[in-house]
Amino acid sequence: MMTTIRHLTYDLLRRHGVTTIFGNPGSNELLFLEDFPSDFRYILALHEGAAIGMADGYAQATGHTGFVNLHSAAGTGNAMGGFANAWNAHTPLVVTAGQQVRAMMGIEPLLTNIDATTLPKPLVKWSCEPARAEDVPLAISRALHLSALPAPGPVYLSIPYDDWDKPAEPESLRLLKRAVSAAGALDAGALAALAARLDRSANPVIVLGPDVDAARANAHAVRLAERLKAPVWVAPSAPRCPFPTTHPNFRGLLTASMADISRQLEGHDLVLVAGAPVFRYHQYEPGPLLPPGAELIQITCDADEAARAPMGDAVVGDVGRILAALADKIGEAARPAPQPRETPAPSAPGSVPLAAERVLDLMDELAPSDAIYVNESTSTIEAMWERMRWEHPGSYYFGAAGGLGFAMPAAVGVQLAEPDRQVIALIGDGSANYSVTALWTAAQHSVPVVFVILRNGTYGALRWFARALKAEHVPALDVPDIDFVAIATGYGVEAVRVDTDEAFASAFARALKAGKPSLIEVATAWPAT
């Protein structure tokens, strides 16, 4: 039976379980969206950066490919920060952008995506503009498979808008029956050798990264840590939480500098890194890459991460399957189990404005135990890892590239993917301005995220760096006089401003029960305690 490129594309998306599309359409995208299927839903964002952020959160939370529809070159440019986050988080995304009609592309009329395939590089696994309309279904199929294969990531397609109504070649229907899978287990010999190295270790330590949580391999990591009796750190700048923060083996988040990591891992003879790069440093503090006498083994789904690591051995494969097999294979260590870490004392009540740590303590006390936190309060990251009780997989998300604008839209995407868990977005007042339009989408679709804006009137993380770099006399580090309650109200979100313990606790409890999006602007002190 004859079908069009558009109809076959929607059939391919159905075949892969992709029936939610995030986007902000322009004229080049209208023919793709014509006669939008009733079994699909379109989540409209008011800015392309918010669209890709929502798709990123949705894809990470579901574990399946997200689909984004952008507008030509300008829309792709608006979304580039989102590409960086998705690339670094190993988020599977298919990102399409409308191109001008083929008949006019040569003279570069308005809305031509010039040299389209180079625009999103190097932040995509693959970038393509099909040579013929008939090649679009194959490109869509390839993109869906490639985005999900290890290491997952975004792919990009530029599609001329007059392609959609053209007939598909009959042989293209074979694409609907394809299945592509990856196998990543170790063979028996390699597994035995790796387990033997762990068994021989006198004092091993485990460093876990976001791909453990993405693979829902948290329970395997727990079993491995308990059998090895090894302390567990989370890799620096991790955008997800791969290990329960309440477990006695948990030690915290590694600091993102060479010298600090070496100091934090001192005394260990074997460092096992799973699901993370080795390592994602940030501030430059030179030092030894590993403490004296230590060796390192990395388990990763990303061949590039393995190849670029400056030390140690690496195994490329399915992180979850390898951890599960190791937990079954190793013997139980005879050494004592690690003692639980010292946790910070509860922050004292009664201060006005509130300490950020007090807000964290109140949220941790009042929120459901399986709540999901999406964080973009960059000056309170360390305090979150120290104080919050994250016991379930998929409990924490953070922008993997380190730029701003991820958390507000990502929280909407995560909540769409996880309707039975409460999503709480913790946002700094500097960060909120990058993607505040996500509030409108939350309101329009009744997505019940609780947005908590910590308003201290400054870029707190920048001020910390200014001190570290001895560059404190720079302009533009403050962001005073922003009324987030008025902004949220204008977008249709119920909002309130608080500055005391009692007012925050009351507003937060109401928001958790509201069943619709809410925003709480809370005045907090700077510097954080």
Helices and strands as residue ranges (DSSP letters): H 5-15, E 20-23, G 27-29, H 30-33, E 41-44, H 48-62, E 66-70, H 72-78, H 80-89, E 93-99, G 105-107, G 116-118, E 126-128, G 133-135, H 136-148, E 154-160, G 170-177, H 188-200, E 204-208, H 210-214, H 218-228, E 232-234, E 250-253, H 258-264, E 270-274, E 295-300, H 303-308, E 313-316, H 319-329, H 356-366, E 372-376, G 378-380, H 381-387, E 396-398, H 407-417, E 423-428, G 431-434, H 438-444, E 450-455, H 460-468, H 484-490, E 494-498, H 501-514, E 518-523
